[in-house]
Amino acid sequence: MGQWSLASLYHTVVNCRDLDESVAFYRRLGFEVLNDRRDVTWPEFVAGIFGLRRASGRGVLMVLPDDPDGPMIDLIEWLEPKAVFPDPDAVATTVPRIIAFRTRNVHAAYEQLTAAGVRFTQPVYTPAEALGIVGTACCYDPNGNIIEMIELEPGVRHSRANEALAKGS
């Protein structure tokens, strides 16, 4: 790319129906508030950055305490324009929005979050050992996003699906 390159993932914006409910959910996952901007008036230039005519909202920037320099979650409740959300009780008919997190002890996460009332797509899935995945579980955040929690075997960076398929596993 010559004179420039991407350095790292900085943050992901999560559009929220209810910012306070979303902050509580992501705290339950282990995030901490880094910067609370619920009462900040957005400057006019923000609309242009996002290709909008007008933009205003409330936001909270969150980070995982064990990864303080890692990517952040930027929760935004859009006041103008209003964001559109899927019906949380409807059967999925469109491709979901997914945010995936590498997780320590996905089985315990599933048990504790289920007990706290978090809705999962199904129980923890444990695929064939050859894939290098201990287990994966997906739940819904308050905005209809799927949060994937995946636990990989030690030393595994990503699923070994290509290798397993090549071997016929």
WOPEDA-V455810 format. One record per residue. N is the residue number from 1. PHI is phi in whole degrees, 0 to 359 (* if undefined). OMEGA is omega in degrees with one decimal (NA if undefined). NEAR is the number of other C-alpha atoms within 12 Angstrom. Layout:
N_PHI_OMEGA_NEAR + N_PHI_OMEGA_NEAR
This chain:
1_*_174.4_5 + 2_76_-170.7_5 + 3_270_-179.9_5 + 4_214_173.3_6 + 5_198_173.7_8 + 6_287_-177.4_9 + 7_263_-179.7_8 + 8_189_174.0_11 + 9_286_-174.3_13 + 10_269_176.9_17 + 11_203_175.8_19 + 12_239_176.8_22 + 13_276_174.2_23 + 14_245_178.4_35 + 15_287_-172.6_32 + 16_240_170.2_34 + 17_290_-176.4_29 + 18_223_-174.3_28 + 19_300_-177.2_30 + 20_297_177.4_23 + 21_296_-180.0_19 + 22_291_176.9_33 + 23_301_179.5_38 + 24_298_179.6_23 + 25_297_-177.5_30 + 26_291_171.3_36 + 27_296_178.6_24 + 28_300_177.4_22 + 29_281_178.0_34 + 30_113_178.0_22 + 31_284_173.8_29 + 32_238_177.5_26 + 33_288_175.7_28 + 34_263_-177.3_22 + 35_210_-178.5_20 + 36_262_-177.8_21 + 37_239_-179.2_23 + 38_294_-175.2_24 + 39_249_-179.4_16 + 40_272_174.4_14 + 41_275_-176.4_16 + 42_289_174.9_22 + 43_294_-176.8_13 + 44_301_-175.7_16 + 45_295_-178.3_15 + 46_299_179.7_17 + 47_303_-179.2_18 + 48_297_178.7_14 + 49_302_-177.6_13 + 50_268_178.3_14 + 51_73_-178.6_12 + 52_248_174.9_15 + 53_283_178.5_14 + 54_220_177.6_20 + 55_208_171.6_25 + 56_208_-179.4_28 + 57_185_176.4_31 + 58_241_-176.7_31 + 59_216_173.9_33 + 60_219_178.1_38 + 61_264_-176.1_31 + 62_235_-177.4_36 + 63_218_172.8_29 + 64_279_-175.3_25 + 65_298_178.3_17 + 66_280_-179.1_14 + 67_222_-172.2_15 + 68_298_178.1_16 + 69_260_-179.3_15 + 70_280_-179.8_19 + 71_297_-178.1_24 + 72_250_171.6_30 + 73_256_179.1_36 + 74_252_-179.5_33 + 75_280_-179.2_41 + 76_229_169.2_37 + 77_260_-177.0_34 + 78_285_175.7_28 + 79_268_175.9_23 + 80_207_-8.7_19 + 81_289_177.6_18 + 82_283_176.3_19 + 83_280_178.2_19 + 84_255_-176.5_16 + 85_233_176.3_23 + 86_288_175.4_24 + 87_290_-175.4_16 + 88_296_-178.4_21 + 89_262_-178.5_14 + 90_279_174.2_10 + 91_289_-177.7_12 + 92_299_177.1_16 + 93_236_177.6_10 + 94_234_178.6_12 + 95_295_-176.8_11 + 96_284_170.0_22 + 97_269_-173.3_23 + 98_233_171.2_20 + 99_239_-176.4_26 + 100_252_178.4_21 + 101_233_170.1_31 + 102_293_-168.8_29 + 103_230_170.8_28 + 104_268_177.7_23 + 105_60_-178.4_23 + 106_298_179.3_31 + 107_294_177.3_23 + 108_294_177.7_20 + 109_301_179.5_32 + 110_300_-178.2_33 + 111_298_-176.8_20 + 112_292_-178.8_17 + 113_289_176.1_29 + 114_298_178.7_24 + 115_297_179.3_13 + 116_274_176.4_15 + 117_94_178.1_16 + 118_286_-176.7_28 + 119_269_179.2_26 + 120_255_177.3_29 + 121_288_178.4_26 + 122_191_175.2_19 + 123_297_178.9_23 + 124_306_177.1_27 + 125_260_177.2_22 + 126_244_-177.9_21 + 127_281_177.7_22 + 128_305_-176.3_18 + 129_304_-177.8_18 + 130_300_-178.4_23 + 131_284_-179.5_27 + 132_81_-179.0_25 + 133_252_175.6_32 + 134_290_179.5_29 + 135_180_177.7_31 + 136_219_178.9_36 + 137_219_-179.8_39 + 138_238_176.1_36 + 139_235_179.2_38 + 140_259_169.7_34 + 141_277_-176.7_39 + 142_295_-175.8_32 + 143_254_179.9_33 + 144_90_175.5_34 + 145_285_173.9_33 + 146_269_175.6_28 + 147_256_178.3_33 + 148_266_173.9_31 + 149_248_-176.6_34 + 150_233_176.4_33 + 151_247_-180.0_34 + 152_255_174.5_27 + 153_300_177.3_25 + 154_306_178.7_15 + 155_84_-179.7_11 + 156_266_-179.0_17 + 157_273_-179.6_15 + 158_205_179.8_21 + 159_306_176.8_26 + 160_266_-175.5_23 + 161_301_-178.9_20 + 162_299_-179.3_14 + 163_295_-179.0_15 + 164_296_178.6_17 + 165_293_179.2_13 + 166_296_179.8_11 + 167_274_-179.8_11 + 168_82_179.7_11 + 169_285_NA_14
